[in-house]
């Protein structure tokens, strides 16, 4: 007898993405769509016994920086191996299209600085077979992936394309400049971009130290470009801003949302220097929604932390002369030297020398890249805020487990404790420095952000910060911590809704994000009790042999994209059913 379905998932516990209570049911898949949910008769070409497993929609990641990655790679791991079936990039106003030949270096330096993607990786990996934004999308449309991909039109490349060096110098745009940028924005949306993004944060700098070209773009420029988005009747607006002047900055947000009539989403984080600003920002967002605007705060479910170690970009000893020399070595040779007791004693002696005494050699060692030595040194030597990451990783470490406290209890220097922590796991040991969302030393702030009525899950930055951060796996943490292990748990159906439907809704995708008949068969089968993140590791699989942090996880039994299994127990099946999505176009 011929099977009626391609895949028949039997007896799973369904968290359907709507936030309703879980229930047991079968799910039948045919032709890339969900054909039936409930008690399903018949048979499948592949039948999966899902009893005891959680069945969810595929996850949506609305905030990535995979703009370059998707031009050279097919797999979007670790995102795609941990349940993510749809990603959106082009966030924060940075990307690689549109771009003239003469401006390629500008955009590479900007992405290198803003998102910590080595310039050599981009130079070697980007094919540059486009000039315009529609041509960039056309290039991606010829590729296949293990998840669906979507792009925002980023402000900085558009500004540089129109204004050239004047954009890099952050000069005001003329009326003609603004109209030209608006034309490009309309063209990008017509070609299938999912919206427009911009940045107004001083933290976004090119690798040569220059601020992002969009930092001080005038209000009339932003309002004209967002009005251009609104004229298309599709797309979202995404912005990151420091909100140092909350009233003035948020008035711009209101203007953008009002002029465009489109959903507007803003990065919301807690910074140690302004620990309550995030709450004021969410209050302003709530007020905007009460006034009929559609504004959301984009949040992440754990602290954003920097990893320090021997194999990653920085360590507490990064500015010591001996370490600067060792950076030229491969990992094995570096580890051999680092294990030498004489080298250890020498580095610890150098560490005690004030940073002011060696600025010239530090700048020379960084080969032209602008480094804020004092700010970096402060972060790299604050042992009260440094923790051995551990395995399984601890993303909310107790204050008494800091390296400073460990050193005090052992009667040793904190620097020596940090040195030894880096030697753990055969030199792959990582030190964790939670920099954002952890000013109070708890996750209370994170939980408050997550359950707010006007927030959406995001900020994973997948595809960026290769040598510092690995937050592409934050969705897995949502399940393991907030839905299962936390004392103040968030109900599982609400967590799944945040991972699935809410992101799809923000993107304007009505064909996915829920387990329901007729929708896309993007589905995860998860052993909920076994969900666990492993210790991050470094791989060398980027163009030009570049390295990146990645992270594996247990508990993901199967992921289907468009009804096709892409991962089984974390292992890639070889299938590439994912493709470029174009907003406003049929996805069948």
C-alpha positions as CSV (number, residue, x, y, z in Angstrom):
1,X,0.0,0.0,0.0
2,X,1.4,3.4,-1.0
3,X,2.2,5.7,1.9
4,X,-0.1,8.7,2.2
5,X,2.5,11.0,3.8
6,X,6.1,11.8,3.4
7,X,6.7,11.8,7.2
8,X,4.4,10.8,10.0
9,X,5.3,11.8,13.5
10,X,3.4,9.7,16.0
11,X,2.4,10.4,19.6
12,X,4.6,13.5,20.3
13,X,3.8,16.2,22.8
14,X,2.9,19.2,20.8
15,X,3.9,22.8,21.8
16,X,2.3,24.3,18.8
17,X,3.8,27.9,18.9
18,X,0.6,29.6,19.9
19,X,1.2,29.6,23.6
20,X,-1.6,27.2,24.3
21,X,-1.0,24.2,26.6
22,X,0.8,21.2,25.2
23,X,-1.1,18.2,24.0
24,X,-0.3,14.8,22.5
25,X,-1.0,14.2,18.8
26,X,0.3,12.9,15.6
27,X,1.7,15.3,12.9
28,X,1.6,14.3,9.2
29,X,3.8,15.9,6.6
30,X,3.2,15.9,2.9
31,X,4.8,18.0,0.1
32,X,6.6,20.2,2.6
33,X,3.5,21.2,4.5
34,X,1.7,19.9,7.6
35,X,-1.1,17.8,6.2
36,X,-2.8,16.8,9.5
37,X,-2.5,17.2,13.3
38,X,-4.4,15.0,15.7
39,X,-5.1,11.2,15.5
40,X,-3.8,10.5,12.0
41,X,-4.6,7.3,10.2
42,X,-2.6,6.0,7.3
43,X,1.2,5.6,7.0
44,X,4.3,7.6,6.1
45,X,7.3,6.9,4.0
46,X,9.2,7.7,7.2
47,X,7.4,7.1,10.5
48,X,8.8,8.6,13.7
49,X,7.9,7.4,17.1
50,X,7.8,10.7,19.0
51,X,6.4,9.4,22.3
52,X,8.2,11.2,25.1
53,X,9.5,13.9,22.7
54,X,8.5,17.5,22.4
55,X,7.3,18.6,19.0
56,X,7.6,22.3,18.1
57,X,7.7,24.5,15.1
58,X,11.1,25.4,13.7
59,X,12.7,28.3,15.5
60,X,13.0,31.7,13.9
61,X,16.1,33.9,14.6
62,X,15.3,37.5,13.6
63,X,18.7,39.0,14.5
64,X,21.8,37.5,12.8
65,X,24.8,38.8,10.9
66,X,25.1,35.9,8.4
67,X,25.3,38.4,5.5
68,X,28.7,37.1,4.4
69,X,28.3,33.6,5.7
70,X,25.4,32.8,3.3
71,X,27.6,33.7,0.3
72,X,30.2,31.0,1.0
73,X,28.5,28.3,3.2
74,X,25.4,26.1,3.0
75,X,25.1,25.1,6.6
76,X,24.1,27.8,9.2
77,X,25.4,25.8,12.2
78,X,25.2,25.9,15.2
79,X,21.9,27.7,14.6
80,X,20.5,25.1,12.2
81,X,21.7,22.1,14.2
82,X,19.8,23.5,17.2
83,X,16.3,23.9,15.7
84,X,16.6,27.2,13.8
85,X,14.9,26.9,10.5
86,X,14.5,30.6,9.5
87,X,17.1,33.4,9.9
88,X,17.1,37.1,9.1
89,X,20.4,39.0,8.6
90,X,21.3,42.6,7.6
91,X,20.6,43.8,11.1
92,X,22.2,46.9,12.8
93,X,22.6,48.8,9.5
94,X,25.6,46.7,8.3
95,X,26.0,44.4,5.4
96,X,27.6,44.1,1.9
97,X,25.0,45.4,-0.5
98,X,24.7,47.6,-2.4
99,X,28.4,48.1,-3.0
100,X,30.6,49.5,-5.7
101,X,34.0,47.9,-6.3
102,X,35.8,51.0,-4.8
103,X,33.9,50.7,-1.5
104,X,34.4,47.0,-0.7
105,X,37.2,47.7,1.7
106,X,35.0,50.2,3.6
107,X,32.3,47.7,4.1
108,X,34.7,45.0,5.1
109,X,36.4,47.2,7.7
110,X,33.0,48.2,9.0
111,X,31.8,44.6,9.4
112,X,35.2,43.6,10.8
113,X,35.0,46.2,13.5
114,X,31.3,46.1,14.3
115,X,30.8,42.4,14.2
116,X,34.3,41.0,14.9
117,X,34.6,39.1,11.6
118,X,38.2,39.0,10.5
119,X,38.8,41.1,7.4
120,X,40.8,38.3,5.7
121,X,37.8,35.9,6.1
122,X,35.6,38.4,4.3
123,X,38.2,39.3,1.7
124,X,38.7,35.6,0.9
125,X,35.1,34.5,1.3
126,X,32.9,37.1,-0.3
127,X,32.4,36.5,-4.1
128,X,31.3,40.1,-4.7
129,X,29.1,39.0,-7.7
130,X,26.8,41.9,-7.1
131,X,26.7,45.7,-7.1
132,X,23.1,46.5,-6.3
133,X,21.0,45.0,-3.4
134,X,18.7,43.1,-5.8
135,X,21.8,41.6,-7.4
136,X,22.9,40.5,-3.9
137,X,19.6,38.8,-3.4
138,X,19.8,37.2,-6.9
139,X,23.2,35.8,-5.9
140,X,21.7,34.2,-2.8
141,X,18.7,32.9,-4.6
142,X,21.0,30.6,-6.6
143,X,22.2,29.0,-3.4
144,X,20.7,26.4,-1.1
145,X,20.9,26.1,2.7
146,X,20.0,23.9,5.7
147,X,17.5,26.7,6.7
148,X,15.6,29.5,5.1
149,X,17.3,32.9,5.0
150,X,16.0,36.4,4.7
151,X,17.7,39.8,4.4
152,X,17.1,43.3,5.7
153,X,18.4,46.3,3.7
154,X,21.2,47.9,5.8
155,X,21.5,51.6,6.1
156,X,25.3,51.9,6.1
157,X,26.0,50.3,2.7
158,X,23.1,52.3,1.2
159,X,24.6,55.5,2.6
160,X,28.1,54.7,1.4
161,X,26.8,53.7,-2.1
162,X,25.2,57.1,-2.5
163,X,27.6,59.4,-0.6
164,X,31.0,57.6,-0.8
165,X,33.6,59.1,1.5
166,X,31.2,61.7,2.7
167,X,29.1,58.9,4.3
168,X,32.2,57.4,6.0
169,X,32.9,60.9,7.3
170,X,29.3,61.0,8.6
171,X,28.6,64.2,6.7
172,X,24.9,65.3,6.5
173,X,23.1,64.0,3.5
174,X,21.7,66.4,1.0
175,X,18.2,66.3,-0.3
176,X,19.4,64.6,-3.5
177,X,21.4,62.1,-1.3
178,X,18.3,61.3,0.7
179,X,16.1,60.8,-2.4
180,X,18.8,58.5,-3.9
181,X,18.9,56.4,-0.7
182,X,15.1,56.2,-0.6
183,X,15.1,54.9,-4.2
184,X,17.6,52.2,-3.3
185,X,15.6,51.3,-0.2
186,X,12.3,51.0,-2.2
187,X,14.2,48.9,-4.8
188,X,15.6,46.6,-2.0
189,X,12.1,46.0,-0.6
190,X,10.6,45.5,-4.1
191,X,13.3,42.8,-4.6
192,X,12.3,41.0,-1.5
193,X,14.2,42.6,1.5
194,X,12.3,42.1,4.7
195,X,12.8,45.7,5.8
196,X,15.4,48.2,6.7
197,X,18.0,48.4,9.5
198,X,20.1,51.2,11.0
199,X,22.5,51.8,13.9
200,X,23.0,54.8,16.1
201,X,25.3,53.4,18.7
202,X,28.9,54.6,19.4
203,X,29.8,51.0,20.0
204,X,29.7,50.3,16.3
205,X,33.0,51.2,14.8
206,X,35.0,50.0,11.8
207,X,38.2,48.2,12.4
208,X,40.1,51.5,11.8
209,X,38.2,53.1,14.6
210,X,35.7,55.1,12.5
211,X,32.2,55.3,13.8
212,X,29.5,53.6,11.7
213,X,28.4,56.0,8.8
214,X,24.8,56.0,10.1
215,X,25.6,57.1,13.7
216,X,24.5,60.7,13.4
217,X,22.3,60.5,10.3
218,X,19.8,63.3,10.6
219,X,16.2,62.7,11.5
220,X,14.9,63.8,8.1
221,X,17.2,61.1,6.5
222,X,15.8,58.3,8.7
223,X,12.2,59.5,8.3
224,X,12.6,59.6,4.5
225,X,14.1,56.1,4.3
226,X,11.5,54.6,6.7
227,X,8.8,56.3,4.7
228,X,10.2,54.6,1.6
229,X,9.8,51.2,3.4
230,X,6.2,52.1,4.3
231,X,5.4,53.0,0.7
232,X,6.0,49.4,-0.2
233,X,3.5,48.1,2.2
234,X,5.8,45.4,3.6
235,X,8.9,45.0,5.8
236,X,10.0,46.0,9.2
237,X,12.4,48.6,10.7
238,X,15.2,47.4,13.0
239,X,17.4,49.8,15.0
240,X,20.0,49.8,17.6
241,X,20.6,53.0,19.5
242,X,22.3,54.1,22.8
243,X,19.3,56.2,23.9
244,X,21.6,58.5,25.8
245,X,19.0,61.2,25.2
246,X,15.9,59.1,25.7
247,X,13.3,61.6,24.8
248,X,14.9,62.9,21.7
249,X,16.0,59.5,20.5
250,X,12.7,57.9,21.1
251,X,10.9,60.7,19.4
252,X,12.8,59.6,16.3
253,X,11.6,56.0,16.8
254,X,8.0,57.3,17.0
255,X,8.5,59.2,13.9
256,X,9.9,56.3,12.0
257,X,7.1,54.0,13.1
258,X,4.5,56.6,12.4
259,X,5.8,57.6,8.9
260,X,6.3,54.0,7.8
261,X,3.3,52.4,9.4
262,X,5.5,49.3,9.7
263,X,6.6,47.2,12.8
264,X,9.7,48.7,14.4
265,X,12.0,46.7,16.6
266,X,14.7,48.0,18.9
267,X,17.6,46.3,20.7
268,X,17.0,46.3,24.5
269,X,19.8,45.4,26.9
270,X,21.0,46.2,30.4
271,X,24.4,48.0,30.5
272,X,26.3,48.2,33.7
273,X,27.0,52.0,33.2
274,X,23.2,52.6,32.9
275,X,21.6,49.7,34.7
276,X,18.0,51.0,34.5
277,X,17.9,52.6,31.1
278,X,16.4,49.4,29.6
279,X,13.4,49.8,31.8
280,X,12.8,53.4,30.7
281,X,13.1,52.2,27.1
282,X,10.5,49.5,27.6
283,X,8.2,52.1,29.2
284,X,8.5,54.3,26.1
285,X,7.9,51.3,23.9
286,X,4.8,50.4,25.9
287,X,3.5,54.0,25.6
288,X,4.1,54.0,21.8
289,X,2.0,50.9,21.5
290,X,-0.8,52.4,23.6
291,X,-0.7,55.2,21.0
292,X,-1.3,52.8,18.2
293,X,2.2,52.3,17.0
294,X,3.8,48.9,16.5
295,X,7.1,48.9,18.4
296,X,8.9,46.0,20.1
297,X,12.0,45.6,22.2
298,X,14.3,42.9,21.0
299,X,15.8,41.0,23.9
300,X,18.0,37.9,24.5
301,X,17.3,35.2,27.1
302,X,20.7,35.3,28.9
303,X,23.6,37.7,29.6
304,X,25.7,38.6,26.6
305,X,29.2,37.6,27.6
306,X,32.6,37.7,26.1
307,X,34.8,34.5,26.2
308,X,38.5,34.9,27.0
309,X,41.1,32.2,26.5
310,X,44.1,30.9,24.8
311,X,42.4,30.0,21.5
312,X,40.0,33.0,21.1
313,X,40.6,36.7,20.3
314,X,41.5,38.0,23.8
315,X,42.7,36.8,27.2
316,X,43.5,38.7,30.4
317,X,47.1,38.7,29.2
318,X,46.3,39.9,25.7
319,X,48.5,43.1,26.1
320,X,51.5,41.4,27.6
321,X,54.5,41.5,25.3
322,X,55.0,37.7,25.5
323,X,51.4,37.0,24.6
324,X,51.5,39.5,21.7
325,X,54.5,37.6,20.3
326,X,52.7,34.2,20.8
327,X,49.7,35.4,18.8
328,X,51.8,34.6,15.7
329,X,51.9,30.9,16.7
330,X,49.5,28.2,15.9
331,X,47.4,26.9,18.8
332,X,49.5,23.8,19.6
333,X,52.7,25.8,19.7
334,X,51.1,28.5,21.7
335,X,49.8,26.0,24.2
336,X,53.2,24.3,24.6
337,X,54.8,27.7,25.4
338,X,51.9,28.7,27.7
339,X,52.4,25.5,29.7
340,X,56.1,26.3,30.4
341,X,56.5,27.4,34.0
342,X,59.1,30.0,33.0
343,X,56.8,31.5,30.4
344,X,54.0,31.6,33.0
345,X,56.2,33.5,35.4
346,X,57.3,35.9,32.7
347,X,53.8,36.7,31.6
348,X,52.6,37.2,35.2
349,X,55.5,39.6,35.7
350,X,54.5,41.5,32.5
351,X,50.9,41.6,33.6
352,X,51.9,43.6,36.7
353,X,53.4,46.4,34.5
354,X,50.9,49.3,34.0
355,X,49.4,49.3,30.6
356,X,50.4,52.9,30.0
357,X,54.1,51.8,29.7
358,X,53.5,49.6,26.6
359,X,51.0,51.3,24.4
360,X,53.3,51.7,21.4
361,X,54.1,47.9,21.1
362,X,50.4,47.1,21.6
363,X,49.3,49.3,18.8
364,X,52.1,47.9,16.6
365,X,51.0,44.3,17.4
366,X,47.4,45.0,16.3
367,X,48.6,46.0,12.9
368,X,46.6,49.1,12.3
369,X,43.4,47.9,13.9
370,X,42.2,50.6,16.3
371,X,42.0,49.2,19.8
372,X,40.7,51.2,22.8
373,X,43.5,50.0,25.0
374,X,42.3,51.4,28.3
375,X,38.7,50.2,27.8
376,X,39.9,46.7,26.8
377,X,42.4,46.5,29.6
378,X,39.7,47.4,32.1
379,X,37.5,44.6,30.8
380,X,40.3,42.1,30.5
381,X,41.5,42.6,34.1
382,X,38.3,42.9,36.0
383,X,38.6,39.6,37.8
384,X,35.5,40.3,40.0
385,X,33.4,39.9,36.8
386,X,35.3,36.9,35.4
387,X,34.3,33.3,35.8
388,X,35.5,29.9,34.7
389,X,32.8,29.0,32.2
390,X,32.6,25.3,33.2
391,X,31.1,22.3,31.5
392,X,28.1,22.5,31.2
393,X,28.5,26.2,30.7
394,X,27.3,28.5,33.5
395,X,25.8,31.7,32.1
396,X,24.5,33.1,35.4
397,X,27.4,32.4,37.7
398,X,27.2,33.2,41.4
399,X,29.3,36.2,42.4
400,X,31.3,34.1,44.9
401,X,32.6,31.9,42.0
402,X,34.4,34.8,40.3
403,X,38.1,34.4,39.6
404,X,38.8,37.1,42.2
405,X,36.9,35.3,44.9
406,X,38.5,31.9,44.0
407,X,41.9,33.6,44.2
408,X,41.2,35.1,47.6
409,X,40.1,31.8,49.0
410,X,43.2,30.1,47.7
411,X,45.6,32.8,48.7
412,X,46.7,33.3,45.1
413,X,46.7,36.2,42.7
414,X,43.7,36.4,40.4
415,X,45.9,36.6,37.4
416,X,47.4,33.2,38.2
417,X,44.0,31.7,38.7
418,X,43.0,33.1,35.3
419,X,46.1,31.7,33.7
420,X,45.4,28.2,35.1
421,X,41.8,28.4,34.0
422,X,42.9,28.9,30.4
423,X,44.9,25.7,30.6
424,X,41.9,23.7,31.5
425,X,40.5,21.2,28.9
426,X,43.9,20.9,27.2
427,X,44.2,24.6,26.7
428,X,40.6,25.1,25.5
429,X,39.4,26.4,28.9
430,X,37.3,29.6,28.6
431,X,36.8,32.5,31.0
432,X,33.3,34.0,30.8
433,X,32.8,37.8,31.3
434,X,29.1,38.6,31.3
435,X,29.1,42.2,29.9
436,X,25.4,42.8,29.3
437,X,22.2,41.9,31.2
438,X,24.1,41.0,34.4
439,X,24.7,44.2,36.3
440,X,22.9,42.8,39.3
441,X,24.6,39.4,39.2
442,X,21.2,37.7,38.6
443,X,18.9,36.8,35.7
444,X,16.0,38.8,37.2
445,X,16.4,41.6,34.6
446,X,16.5,39.1,31.8
447,X,13.3,37.4,32.9
448,X,11.5,40.7,33.2
449,X,12.5,41.6,29.7
450,X,11.4,38.2,28.3
451,X,7.9,38.3,29.8
452,X,7.2,42.0,28.9
453,X,4.2,42.4,26.6
454,X,6.1,44.4,24.0
455,X,9.3,42.3,23.5
456,X,10.4,39.7,21.0
457,X,13.3,37.3,21.2
458,X,16.4,38.1,19.2
459,X,19.9,39.5,19.5
460,X,21.7,36.1,18.9
461,X,24.2,37.8,16.5
462,X,24.7,34.4,14.8
463,X,27.4,34.7,12.2
464,X,29.3,37.4,14.1
465,X,31.8,37.9,16.9
466,X,33.7,34.8,15.9
467,X,36.4,35.0,18.5
468,X,34.5,36.6,21.4
469,X,30.8,35.5,21.7
470,X,28.7,32.5,20.8
471,X,25.1,33.5,21.4
472,X,23.7,31.7,18.3
473,X,22.8,29.0,20.8
474,X,20.7,31.3,23.1
475,X,17.5,29.6,21.9
476,X,18.7,26.3,23.3
477,X,19.3,28.1,26.6
478,X,15.7,29.4,26.5
479,X,14.5,25.8,26.6
480,X,17.0,24.3,29.1
481,X,17.0,27.2,31.6
482,X,13.8,29.2,31.3
483,X,11.4,26.4,30.4
484,X,13.0,23.7,32.6
485,X,15.7,24.4,35.1
486,X,15.0,27.9,36.4
487,X,13.3,28.3,39.8
488,X,11.1,31.0,38.3
489,X,10.4,29.1,35.1
490,X,8.6,30.6,32.2
491,X,5.9,28.1,31.0
492,X,7.1,25.9,28.2
493,X,4.4,26.9,25.7
494,X,5.3,30.6,26.2
495,X,9.0,29.9,25.6
496,X,8.2,27.9,22.4
497,X,6.0,30.7,21.2
498,X,8.8,33.2,21.7
499,X,11.2,30.9,19.7
500,X,8.8,30.3,16.8
501,X,5.6,32.3,16.1
502,X,6.6,35.6,17.5
503,X,9.7,35.9,15.4
504,X,7.8,34.7,12.3
505,X,5.1,37.3,13.0
506,X,7.6,40.1,13.3
507,X,9.1,39.1,9.9
508,X,5.6,39.0,8.4
509,X,5.7,35.3,7.7
510,X,2.3,33.7,8.2
511,X,3.2,30.4,6.7
512,X,5.3,29.1,9.6
513,X,5.9,29.4,13.3
514,X,3.0,27.1,14.3
515,X,2.1,23.4,14.2
516,X,-1.1,23.7,12.2
517,X,-2.6,22.1,9.1
518,X,-1.5,23.8,5.9
519,X,1.6,25.6,7.3
520,X,5.2,24.9,6.4
521,X,6.5,21.7,7.9
522,X,9.4,23.3,9.7
523,X,9.4,21.1,12.8
524,X,11.7,20.1,15.7
525,X,11.6,16.9,17.7
526,X,13.3,17.5,21.0
527,X,14.1,15.3,24.0
528,X,13.2,18.1,26.5
529,X,14.8,16.4,29.5
530,X,18.1,16.0,27.7
531,X,18.5,19.5,26.3
532,X,21.9,20.7,27.3
533,X,24.5,23.0,25.8
534,X,28.1,21.7,25.7
535,X,31.2,23.8,26.2
536,X,31.9,26.1,23.3
537,X,34.8,25.1,21.0
538,X,36.8,26.7,18.3
539,X,36.7,25.5,14.7
540,X,38.8,26.5,11.7
541,X,36.3,26.2,8.9
542,X,36.0,29.8,7.7
543,X,37.5,31.1,4.5
544,X,41.3,31.6,4.6
545,X,41.3,29.1,7.5
546,X,39.7,31.6,9.8
547,X,38.5,30.4,13.2
548,X,35.2,30.8,15.0
549,X,33.5,29.8,18.2
550,X,30.8,27.3,17.9
551,X,28.8,25.1,20.4
552,X,27.1,21.8,20.3
553,X,24.0,20.7,22.2
554,X,22.3,17.5,23.3
555,X,18.6,16.9,23.0
556,X,17.7,17.8,19.4
557,X,16.4,14.5,18.0
558,X,15.3,15.8,14.5
559,X,14.8,19.0,12.6
560,X,12.8,19.2,9.4
561,X,12.9,22.1,7.0
562,X,10.1,22.1,4.4
563,X,9.3,18.6,5.5
564,X,12.8,17.3,4.9
565,X,15.0,16.1,7.8
566,X,18.1,18.3,8.0
567,X,19.5,17.1,11.3
568,X,19.2,13.9,13.3
569,X,20.6,13.9,16.8
570,X,22.7,16.9,15.9
571,X,24.2,15.3,12.8
572,X,23.7,16.9,9.4
573,X,21.8,14.7,6.9
574,X,23.2,16.4,3.9
575,X,19.8,17.8,2.8
576,X,19.6,21.5,1.8
577,X,15.9,22.3,1.5
578,X,16.4,26.0,2.7
579,X,16.5,28.9,0.3
580,X,16.4,32.7,0.1
581,X,13.0,34.1,1.2
582,X,11.7,37.2,-0.6
583,X,9.2,39.3,1.4
584,X,5.8,39.7,-0.2
585,X,6.3,36.8,-2.6
586,X,4.8,33.3,-2.6
587,X,7.0,30.9,-0.7
588,X,5.5,27.7,-2.1
